[in-house]
């Protein structure tokens, strides 16, 4: 593990808080300070979602469709049309709606997860990715092409505030344990943003170090179960940047595999799954010591991108973005199970329903 200090641009002198400062007003309380994912355990479904059918929703960007898969049979049972180019399927904060992000067509398409049917589209400009603040007050649209983070009403999607950001490719995000801050990644400028949730304000910018001839390309980001550490996947550097939650802009690096991309916390909160899109594998990192303990390879190769974990915690489902398929892994056995053909260029799939009290968005960041 190599320690690197990164340059940080201070937008404000406001200090970072500890992992568990006074929580964001309105956020459901953290029930276990040692595990902020304590409510995401296997089959721990809320009353809102317990009667919803278990299905896998796969957005196919080039096909402008969402493939709906029955996880019991591994069969596509339905295809939902979208306006132009579906990127991610995102659970709403209240768990009642799945939002299909269509940044090519400038729409969000709501899906009723009770019936797996689409409702009328909502016009939203450039919704590449979608998140929700931990108190459910705002939807947060990553308006990638316009270099903006836009805070909207979580039901109507009316704009509340648009924040211009000094970076290209603003994309993924995750929140501090107390909900007061979130960190967003900027893929095309190799930088991170520290944002104040309540004030909807940019606080700091940090530039990732160069690990190769290629500039860093940060992708997905996740916080550790104890709330003390952020992990940032870097597709160009082929691994993870590790950053203390209270020390923004200082990093260590862990090599995982070519094209490190998506990050997923297992339901026992013991390990982190890392998709290595450039080499067709999934690395497994143990949280207690930041050690890589396994690597699962896709037979014949593939392009694992974004996905999520089954309700019971036994299987990892992930899109094969450049192979027009979905992969399934058995987490307990640490092995590849099957591949399923879907539409062209599948991206941010979600398995739904998932355990948890509320959703922070993306493909299902649950707490």
ROGU-190265 format. One record per residue: residue in one letter; chain; y, z, x of N, C-alpha, C in turn. Coordinates in steps of 0.2 Angstrom, whole numbers. Layout:
BEGIN
  residu  chaine   n_py   n_pz   n_px  ca_py  ca_pz  ca_px   c_py   c_pz   c_px
       A       A      Y      Z      X      Y      Z      X      Y      Z      X
...
This chain:
BEGIN
  residu  chaine   n_py   n_pz   n_px  ca_py  ca_pz  ca_px   c_py   c_pz   c_px
       X       A     -6      0      4      0      0      0      6      0      4
       X       A     11     -5      3     17     -5      8     23     -3      4
       X       A     27      1      7     33      4      4     39      0      6
       X       A     42     -2      1     48     -6      1     54     -3     -3
       X       A     60     -4      0     66     -1     -3     70     -7     -6
       X       A     71     -8    -12     75    -14    -15     82    -12    -16
       X       A     86    -18    -15     93    -17    -17     94    -16    -24
       X       A     99    -11    -26    101     -9    -33    108    -10    -34
       X       A    110    -14    -39    117    -14    -41    118     -9    -46
       X       A    123     -5    -45    125      1    -50    130     -2    -54
       X       A    128     -2    -61    133     -4    -66    137      2    -68
       X       A    133      8    -68    136     14    -70    133     19    -65
       X       A    137     25    -65    135     31    -61    130     36    -65
       X       A    129     34    -71    125     39    -75    118     40    -72
       X       A    116     46    -70    109     47    -67    104     46    -72
       X       A     98     44    -69     92     44    -73     90     51    -75
       X       A     86     51    -81     84     58    -83     77     58    -81
       X       A     74     64    -81     67     65    -80     63     62    -85
       X       A     56     62    -84     52     58    -89     52     61    -96
       X       A     54     67    -96     54     71   -103     60     74   -104
       X       A     66     71   -104     72     74   -106     73     74   -113
       X       A     78     76   -116     79     76   -124     77     69   -126
       X       A     73     69   -131     71     62   -133     76     58   -137
       X       A     75     52   -137     79     48   -141     79     50   -148
       X       A     85     51   -152     85     53   -158     82     49   -163
       X       A     77     52   -167     73     48   -172     67     46   -170
       X       A     65     46   -163     59     44   -160     54     49   -162
       X       A     48     47   -164     42     52   -166     41     56   -159
       X       A     40     62   -160     39     67   -154     33     65   -150
       X       A     33     66   -143     28     65   -139     23     71   -140
       X       A     17     70   -141     13     75   -143      9     78   -137
       X       A      8     74   -132      5     76   -126      9     74   -120
       X       A     12     78   -116     16     76   -111     12     73   -105
       X       A      6     74   -105      2     71   -100     -1     65   -101
       X       A      0     63   -108     -3     56   -110      2     54   -116
       X       A      7     50   -115     11     47   -120      7     42   -125
       X       A      1     40   -123     -3     36   -127     -9     40   -130
       X       A     -8     46   -131    -13     51   -134    -15     48   -141
       X       A    -10     45   -145    -11     43   -152    -14     36   -152
       X       A    -16     33   -147    -19     26   -146    -26     26   -145
       X       A    -29     32   -146    -36     33   -144    -41     28   -149
       X       A    -47     27   -147    -52     23   -151    -52     24   -158
       X       A    -50     19   -162    -51     20   -170    -46     25   -173
       X       A    -41     27   -169    -36     32   -172    -31     28   -176
       X       A    -33     26   -181    -28     22   -185    -24     26   -190
       X       A    -18     24   -191    -13     27   -195    -15     25   -202
       X       A    -13     29   -207    -14     27   -214    -11     20   -216
       X       A     -6     18   -212     -3     11   -214     -7      6   -213
       X       A    -12      6   -208    -16      0   -206    -23      1   -207
       X       A    -25      7   -209    -33      8   -209    -37      4   -214
       X       A    -33      1   -219    -37     -4   -223    -36    -11   -221
       X       A    -32    -13   -216    -31    -20   -214    -37    -22   -211
       X       A    -39    -29   -212    -45    -32   -209    -44    -33   -201
       X       A    -49    -31   -197    -48    -32   -190    -49    -40   -188
       X       A    -43    -42   -185    -43    -49   -184    -39    -50   -177
       X       A    -40    -56   -174    -37    -58   -168    -32    -63   -169
       X       A    -26    -63   -168    -21    -68   -169    -18    -71   -163
       X       A    -19    -78   -162    -18    -81   -156    -13    -86   -157
       X       A     -7    -85   -154     -2    -91   -155     -3    -96   -150
       X       A     -3   -102   -152     -4   -108   -148      3   -112   -148
       X       A      6   -112   -142     13   -114   -141     13   -122   -143
       X       A      9   -126   -139     10   -133   -140      7   -135   -147
       X       A      2   -132   -149      0   -134   -156      4   -132   -162
       X       A      9   -127   -160     13   -124   -166      8   -121   -171
       X       A      4   -117   -169     -1   -114   -174     -3   -107   -172
       X       A     -6   -103   -176     -9    -97   -174    -16    -97   -177
       X       A    -20    -96   -172    -28    -96   -173    -29    -89   -175
       X       A    -33    -88   -181    -35    -81   -183    -43    -81   -182
       X       A    -45    -76   -178    -52    -75   -176    -55    -69   -179
       X       A    -61    -70   -181    -65    -64   -183    -68    -61   -177
       X       A    -67    -55   -175    -69    -52   -169    -77    -51   -169
       X       A    -79    -50   -175    -87    -49   -176    -91    -55   -174
       X       A    -88    -61   -176    -92    -67   -176    -89    -72   -170
       X       A    -84    -70   -167    -80    -74   -162    -78    -81   -165
       X       A    -77    -82   -171    -76    -88   -174    -69    -88   -177
       X       A    -65    -94   -176    -59    -95   -179    -60    -96   -186
       X       A    -57    -92   -191    -58    -92   -198    -52    -95   -202
       X       A    -46    -96   -198    -40    -98   -201    -35   -100   -196
       X       A    -31   -105   -198    -26   -108   -194    -19   -108   -198
       X       A    -14   -104   -195     -8   -104   -198     -3   -108   -194
       X       A      1   -113   -198      6   -117   -195     12   -113   -194
       X       A     16   -115   -188     22   -112   -187     27   -118   -186
       X       A     34   -116   -185     39   -122   -185     38   -126   -179
       X       A     38   -123   -173     38   -128   -167     33   -125   -162
       X       A     35   -119   -159     31   -117   -153     30   -109   -153
       X       A     24   -107   -155     23   -100   -156     21    -97   -149
       X       A     25    -91   -147     24    -88   -140     20    -82   -141
       X       A     22    -77   -145     19    -70   -145     18    -68   -153
       X       A     13    -65   -154     12    -61   -161     13    -54   -160
       X       A     18    -51   -163     21    -45   -162     21    -40   -168
       X       A     17    -34   -167     17    -29   -173     24    -26   -173
       X       A     26    -25   -179     33    -22   -181     32    -15   -179
       X       A     38    -11   -179     38     -4   -177     34      0   -183
       X       A     35     -2   -189     32      1   -195     25     -1   -196
       X       A     22     -5   -192     15     -8   -192     14    -12   -198
       X       A     18    -14   -202     17    -17   -208     17    -25   -208
       X       A     20    -27   -202     21    -35   -202     19    -37   -195
       X       A     17    -43   -194     16    -46   -188     21    -52   -187
       X       A     25    -52   -182     30    -57   -181     28    -62   -176
       X       A     28    -68   -178     26    -74   -173     33    -76   -170
       X       A     33    -76   -164     40    -78   -160     39    -85   -159
       X       A     44    -89   -161     44    -96   -160     51    -98   -157
       X       A     51    -97   -151     58    -99   -147     60   -106   -147
       X       A     55   -110   -148     56   -118   -148     59   -120   -154
       X       A     57   -117   -160     60   -118   -166     65   -114   -169
       X       A     67   -108   -165     72   -103   -167     70   -100   -173
       X       A     64    -97   -174     62    -94   -180     57    -88   -178
       X       A     57    -83   -182     52    -78   -182     48    -79   -189
       X       A     42    -79   -188     37    -80   -194     34    -74   -196
       X       A     35    -70   -201     31    -64   -203     24    -66   -206
       X       A     19    -62   -203     13    -63   -206     11    -56   -209
       X       A      8    -56   -215      6    -50   -219     -1    -49   -216
       X       A     -2    -43   -212     -9    -42   -209    -14    -40   -214
       X       A    -12    -38   -220    -17    -37   -226    -21    -43   -228
       X       A    -17    -49   -228    -20    -55   -230    -21    -60   -225
       X       A    -18    -59   -219    -17    -64   -214    -14    -71   -217
       X       A     -8    -70   -220     -5    -75   -223      3    -75   -221
       X       A      6    -81   -219     13    -81   -217     17    -80   -223
       X       A     23    -77   -222     28    -77   -227     34    -81   -224
       X       A     40    -82   -228     45    -87   -226     48    -85   -219
       X       A     49    -90   -215     52    -89   -209     59    -86   -209
       X       A     61    -83   -204     67    -80   -203     71    -83   -197
       X       A     77    -86   -198     80    -89   -192     82    -84   -187
       X       A     80    -85   -181     82    -80   -175     83    -85   -169
       X       A     89    -85   -166     89    -90   -160     85    -87   -154
       X       A     81    -92   -152     78    -91   -145     74    -84   -145
       X       A     69    -83   -149     66    -77   -149     59    -77   -145
       X       A     60    -77   -138     55    -78   -134     50    -72   -134
       X       A     53    -66   -134     49    -60   -135     53    -55   -139
       X       A     49    -51   -142     52    -46   -147     49    -39   -146
       X       A     54    -34   -146     52    -27   -145     55    -23   -150
       X       A     54    -17   -151     57    -12   -155     59     -6   -152
       X       A     65     -3   -153     66      4   -150     62      9   -153
       X       A     60     14   -149     55     19   -151     57     23   -157
       X       A     63     23   -159     65     26   -165     65     21   -171
       X       A     63     15   -170     63     10   -175     70      8   -178
       X       A     75     10   -174     82      8   -177     83      1   -176
       X       A     81     -2   -170     83     -9   -169     76    -13   -167
       X       A     77    -20   -168     72    -25   -165     76    -27   -159
       X       A     73    -29   -154     76    -31   -148     73    -38   -146
       X       A     77    -43   -146     75    -50   -145     77    -51   -138
       X       A     72    -53   -134     73    -56   -127     75    -63   -128
       X       A     81    -65   -128     84    -71   -129     84    -75   -122
       X       A     78    -77   -120     77    -79   -113     82    -85   -110
       X       A     82    -90   -114     86    -96   -112     94    -94   -112
       X       A     96    -90   -116    103    -88   -116    105    -82   -112
       X       A    100    -79   -108    102    -73   -104    105    -68   -108
       X       A    102    -66   -114    104    -61   -118     98    -56   -120
       X       A    100    -50   -121     96    -45   -125     99    -44   -131
       X       A     96    -45   -137    100    -45   -143     97    -40   -148
       X       A    100    -35   -150     98    -29   -154     99    -31   -161
       X       A     94    -31   -165     94    -33   -172     92    -28   -177
       X       A     93    -29   -184     90    -25   -189     83    -26   -189
       X       A     78    -21   -189     71    -23   -188     68    -26   -194
       X       A     72    -25   -200     69    -28   -206     72    -35   -208
       X       A     79    -36   -208     82    -42   -209     83    -46   -203
       X       A     83    -44   -197     84    -47   -191     92    -49   -190
       X       A     96    -46   -194    103    -47   -193    105    -44   -186
       X       A    110    -47   -183    112    -45   -176    117    -39   -177
       X       A    115    -34   -173    119    -28   -172    123    -28   -166
       X       A    120    -31   -160    124    -31   -154    120    -36   -149
       X       A    124    -40   -146    121    -45   -141    124    -43   -134
       X       A    119    -42   -129    121    -40   -122    119    -45   -118
       X       A    124    -48   -115    123    -53   -109    121    -50   -103
       X       A    116    -53   -100    113    -50    -94    113    -55    -88
       X       A    114    -52    -82    116    -56    -76    109    -58    -72
       X       A    105    -61    -76     98    -63    -73     95    -69    -78
       X       A     91    -72    -75     88    -78    -78     80    -76    -80
       X       A     78    -78    -86     72    -77    -88     70    -70    -90
       X       A     75    -66    -94     74    -60    -96     68    -60   -101
       X       A     63    -56   -101     57    -57   -104     53    -51   -107
       X       A     50    -47   -102     46    -41   -104     50    -35   -104
       X       A     47    -30   -107     50    -23   -107     46    -17   -108
       X       A     47    -11   -106     44     -5   -108     49      1   -108
       X       A     47      6   -112     52     12   -112     50     18   -108
       X       A     55     22   -107     53     28   -104     50     33   -109
       X       A     47     38   -106     43     42   -111     47     46   -116
       X       A     54     47   -114     58     50   -119     62     45   -124
       X       A     61     38   -122     64     33   -126     71     32   -125
       X       A     74     35   -120     81     34   -119     83     28   -115
       X       A     78     26   -111     79     20   -107     74     15   -108
       X       A     75      9   -106     70      4   -105     71     -1    -99
       X       A     66     -3    -96     66     -8    -91     64    -14    -93
       X       A     68    -20    -92     66    -26    -93     66    -31    -87
       X       A     61    -35    -87     60    -40    -81     63    -46    -82
       X       A     66    -49    -77     69    -56    -77     65    -60    -72
       X       A     61    -64    -75     56    -69    -72     59    -73    -67
       X       A     65    -77    -68     67    -82    -64     72    -80    -59
       X       A     74    -73    -59     79    -71    -54     76    -65    -50
       X       A     69    -63    -51     66    -58    -48     69    -52    -48
       X       A     72    -50    -54     75    -43    -54     73    -39    -61
       X       A     75    -33    -61     74    -29    -66     81    -26    -69
       X       A     81    -25    -75     87    -22    -79     85    -15    -81
       X       A     89    -10    -81     89     -4    -84     94     -3    -89
       X       A     91     -2    -95     95     -2   -101     95      5   -105
       X       A    101      7   -107    102     13   -111    100     11   -119
       X       A     95     14   -122     93     12   -128     98     13   -134
       X       A    101     19   -134    105     21   -139    112     17   -139
       X       A    115     17   -133    121     13   -132    120      6   -131
       X       A    114      3   -131    113     -4   -130    117     -7   -125
       X       A    116     -4   -119    120     -5   -113    116     -6   -107
       X       A    119    -11   -103    116    -12    -96    118     -7    -91
       X       A    114     -3    -88    115      2    -83    115      0    -76
       X       A    109     -3    -74    108     -5    -67    104    -11    -67
       X       A    105    -15    -61    101    -20    -60     97    -19    -53
       X       A     91    -21    -52     87    -20    -46     84    -27    -44
       X       A     84    -29    -38     81    -35    -35     74    -33    -32
       X       A     69    -37    -34     63    -35    -31     63    -38    -24
       X       A     59    -35    -19     59    -38    -12     54    -44    -12
       X       A     55    -48     -7     51    -54     -5     45    -52     -2
       X       A     39    -54     -5     33    -53     -2     30    -59      1
       X       A     33    -65      0     30    -71      2     36    -76      2
       X       A     34    -83      3     39    -88      4     42    -89     -3
       X       A     38    -87     -9     41    -88    -15     45    -82    -17
       X       A     50    -83    -21     54    -77    -24     50    -74    -29
       X       A     51    -67    -30     47    -63    -35     48    -66    -42
       X       A     42    -65    -46     43    -67    -53     40    -62    -57
       X       A     44    -57    -59     41    -51    -63     39    -53    -70
       X       A     34    -51    -72     31    -52    -79     31    -46    -83
       X       A     25    -44    -85     24    -38    -89     25    -32    -86
       X       A     27    -27    -90     28    -20    -87     26    -15    -91
       X       A     23     -9    -88     20     -4    -92     22      3    -89
       X       A     22      8    -93     23     15    -90     17     18    -90
       X       A     16     23    -85     10     27    -85      9     32    -90
       X       A      3     34    -91      2     39    -97      6     45    -96
       X       A      7     48    -90     12     54    -89     19     52    -89
       X       A     21     46    -90     28     44    -91     32     44    -84
       X       A     28     45    -78     32     45    -72     32     39    -68
       X       A     29     34    -70     28     28    -66     28     21    -70
       X       A     32     17    -68     32     10    -71     28      5    -66
       X       A     24      1    -69     20     -4    -66     23    -11    -68
       X       A     25    -15    -63     28    -22    -64     23    -27    -61
       X       A     20    -32    -66     16    -37    -63     21    -42    -60
       X       A     19    -45    -54     23    -50    -51     19    -56    -50
       X       A     20    -62    -53     16    -68    -53     16    -71    -46
       X       A     22    -71    -43     23    -74    -37     20    -70    -31
       X       A     21    -64    -31     18    -59    -26     11    -57    -27
       X       A      8    -59    -32      1    -58    -33     -1    -51    -34
       X       A      3    -47    -37      1    -40    -38      6    -36    -42
       X       A      6    -29    -41     10    -25    -45     15    -21    -40
       X       A     21    -21    -43     26    -16    -40     26    -10    -44
       X       A     26     -4    -40     25      3    -43     32      6    -42
       X       A     35      9    -47     42     12    -47     42     18    -51
       X       A     44     23    -47     45     30    -51     50     29    -57
       X       A     48     32    -62     53     31    -68     60     34    -67
       X       A     60     39    -62     66     42    -61     70     40    -54
       X       A     67     34    -52     70     32    -45     70     24    -46
       X       A     74     22    -50     75     15    -52     77     11    -46
       X       A     73      5    -44     75      1    -39     71      2    -32
       X       A     67      8    -32     63      9    -26     55      8    -28
       X       A     52      4    -23     45      1    -25     40      2    -20
       X       A     34      2    -22     28      1    -17     25     -5    -20
       X       A     20     -8    -17     17    -14    -19      9    -13    -18
       X       A      6    -16    -24     -2    -16    -24     -4    -23    -25
       X       A     -8    -26    -20    -10    -33    -21    -16    -33    -26
       X       A    -16    -37    -31    -21    -37    -36    -25    -43    -37
       X       A    -21    -49    -37    -25    -55    -37    -19    -61    -39
       X       A    -21    -67    -38    -16    -72    -39    -14    -73    -46
       X       A     -7    -73    -46     -4    -74    -53     -4    -68    -57
       X       A     -3    -62    -55     -3    -56    -59      2    -56    -64
       X       A     -1    -55    -71      3    -57    -76      4    -51    -82
       X       A     -2    -50    -85     -2    -45    -91     -4    -38    -89
       X       A     -2    -33    -92     -4    -26    -91     -6    -23    -97
       X       A    -12    -19    -97    -14    -16   -103    -17     -9   -102
       X       A    -15     -4   -105    -18      3   -104    -24      3   -108
       X       A    -30      5   -105    -36      6   -109    -35     12   -114
       X       A    -39     13   -119    -38     18   -124    -40     25   -122
       X       A    -43     26   -117    -44     32   -114    -38     34   -109
       X       A    -33     30   -108    -28     31   -104    -29     32    -97
       X       A    -35     30    -95    -37     31    -88    -36     25    -83
       X       A    -36     19    -86    -35     14    -82    -30      8    -84
       X       A    -28      4    -80    -23     -1    -82    -27     -8    -80
       X       A    -27    -12    -85    -30    -19    -84    -25    -24    -83
       X       A    -26    -28    -77    -21    -33    -75    -24    -40    -75
       X       A    -21    -44    -79    -23    -51    -79    -20    -55    -73
       X       A    -25    -58    -69    -23    -62    -63    -24    -69    -66
       X       A    -18    -72    -68    -19    -79    -72    -20    -84    -67
       X       A    -18    -84    -61    -19    -89    -56    -26    -90    -53
       X       A    -30    -84    -54    -37    -84    -51    -43    -83    -56
       X       A    -41    -82    -62    -46    -81    -68    -49    -75    -67
       X       A    -46    -69    -66    -49    -63    -66    -45    -57    -69
       X       A    -48    -51    -70    -44    -45    -72    -46    -40    -67
       X       A    -40    -37    -65    -41    -31    -60    -40    -25    -64
       X       A    -44    -19    -62    -44    -13    -65    -41     -8    -60
       X       A    -35     -5    -62    -32      0    -58    -33      7    -61
       X       A    -35     12    -57    -35     19    -59    -29     23    -59
       X       A    -26     26    -64    -20     29    -64    -19     35    -59
       X       A    -25     39    -59    -24     45    -55    -22     44    -48
       X       A    -24     39    -45    -23     38    -37    -21     30    -36
       X       A    -19     27    -41    -17     20    -40    -21     15    -36
       X       A    -28     17    -37    -33     13    -33    -36      7    -38
       X       A    -37      1    -35    -41     -4    -39    -48     -2    -38
       X       A    -51     -2    -44    -58      0    -44    -63     -5    -47
       X       A    -60    -11    -49    -65    -16    -51    -61    -23    -52
       X       A    -64    -28    -52    -61    -35    -53    -67    -39    -57
       X       A    -65    -41    -63    -69    -45    -68    -67    -52    -67
       X       A    -72    -56    -65    -70    -63    -65    -73    -67    -71
       X       A    -69    -72    -73    -71    -77    -78    -76    -82    -75
       X       A    -82    -83    -77    -87    -88    -75    -84    -95    -75
       X       A    -83    -98    -70    -80   -105    -70    -73   -105    -69
       X       A    -70    -99    -69    -62    -99    -69    -59    -99    -76
       X       A    -53    -98    -76    -49    -98    -82    -41    -96    -80
       X       A    -38    -95    -85    -30    -93    -85    -29    -87    -89
       X       A    -31    -81    -88    -30    -75    -93    -23    -73    -92
       X       A    -20    -73    -98    -12    -72    -99    -11    -65   -102
       X       A    -10    -66   -109     -8    -60   -113    -13    -59   -118
       X       A    -14    -52   -120    -19    -50   -125    -18    -43   -127
       X       A    -24    -40   -129    -24    -33   -130    -31    -31   -131
       X       A    -32    -24   -133    -38    -21   -133    -40    -20   -140
       X       A    -47    -20   -141    -50    -19   -148    -48    -12   -151
       X       A    -49    -12   -157    -47     -5   -161    -52      0   -158
       X       A    -58     -1   -157    -63      4   -154    -62      5   -147
       X       A    -58      1   -143    -57      2   -136    -62     -1   -132
       X       A    -67     -5   -135    -73     -7   -131    -72    -14   -128
       X       A    -67    -18   -131    -67    -25   -128    -59    -27   -127
       X       A    -58    -31   -122    -52    -33   -120    -52    -41   -122
       X       A    -47    -43   -126    -46    -49   -128    -40    -52   -125
       X       A    -40    -58   -122    -34    -61   -118    -34    -69   -119
       X       A    -29    -72   -120    -28    -79   -120    -29    -82   -113
       X       A    -32    -88   -114    -33    -93   -108    -27    -98   -108
       X       A    -22    -97   -106    -16   -100   -108    -16   -108   -106
       X       A    -19   -110   -100    -20   -117    -98    -27   -120    -99
       X       A    -31   -116   -103    -38   -118   -104    -39   -119   -111
       X       A    -34   -117   -116    -35   -118   -123    -41   -114   -126
       X       A    -41   -108   -123    -47   -103   -125    -45    -96   -125
       X       A    -49    -92   -128    -48    -85   -128    -54    -82   -124
       X       A    -53    -77   -120    -58    -73   -116    -59    -66   -119
       X       A    -65    -64   -119    -67    -57   -121    -71    -54   -116
       X       A    -69    -48   -114    -72    -44   -109    -75    -37   -112
       X       A    -81    -35   -110    -83    -28   -111    -81    -23   -106
       X       A    -76    -19   -109    -73    -14   -104    -78     -9   -101
       X       A    -82     -6   -105    -87     -1   -103    -92     -4    -97
       X       A    -94    -10    -99    -99    -14    -94    -95    -17    -88
       X       A    -89    -18    -89    -85    -22    -84    -87    -29    -83
       X       A    -88    -33    -89    -91    -39    -88    -88    -44    -93
       X       A    -88    -50    -92    -86    -56    -96    -91    -56   -102
       X       A    -89    -58   -108    -93    -58   -114    -93    -65   -116
       X       A    -88    -68   -118    -88    -75   -121    -81    -78   -120
       X       A    -80    -85   -122    -74    -88   -122    -74    -92   -129
       X       A    -68    -93   -132    -68    -95   -139    -62   -101   -139
       X       A    -64   -107   -141    -59   -112   -141    -54   -111   -146
       X       A    -47   -112   -145    -42   -111   -149    -37   -118   -149
       X       A    -31   -117   -150    -26   -122   -150    -24   -123   -143
       X       A    -19   -127   -142    -16   -129   -135    -11   -124   -133
       X       A    -12   -122   -127     -8   -117   -124     -7   -110   -128
       X       A    -13   -107   -128    -12   -100   -132     -9    -95   -127
       X       A     -5    -91   -130     -1    -86   -126     -2    -79   -128
       X       A      3    -76   -131      3    -68   -132     -1    -66   -139
       X       A     -7    -66   -138    -12    -64   -144    -12    -57   -145
       X       A    -13    -55   -151    -14    -48   -152    -20    -47   -156
       X       A    -23    -41   -155    -29    -39   -159    -26    -34   -164
       X       A    -27    -35   -171    -24    -30   -176    -29    -28   -181
       X       A    -29    -22   -184    -24    -17   -182    -26    -13   -175
       X       A    -21     -9   -173    -22     -5   -167    -21      2   -168
       X       A    -24      7   -165    -22     14   -165    -15     15   -163
       X       A    -12     20   -166     -5     22   -164     -1     23   -170
       X       A      5     27   -169      9     29   -174     15     24   -175
       X       A     17     20   -170     22     15   -171     21     10   -165
       X       A     24      4   -166     24     -1   -161     31     -2   -157
       X       A     30     -3   -151     36     -5   -147     37    -13   -146
       X       A     32    -16   -149     32    -23   -149     28    -27   -144
       X       A     30    -33   -142     26    -37   -138     19    -38   -141
       X       A     13    -38   -138      7    -39   -141      4    -33   -144
       X       A      8    -27   -144      6    -21   -147      6    -16   -141
       X       A     12    -13   -140     13     -8   -136     14     -2   -140
       X       A      8      2   -141      8      7   -146      9     14   -143
       X       A     12     19   -147     13     26   -145     12     30   -152
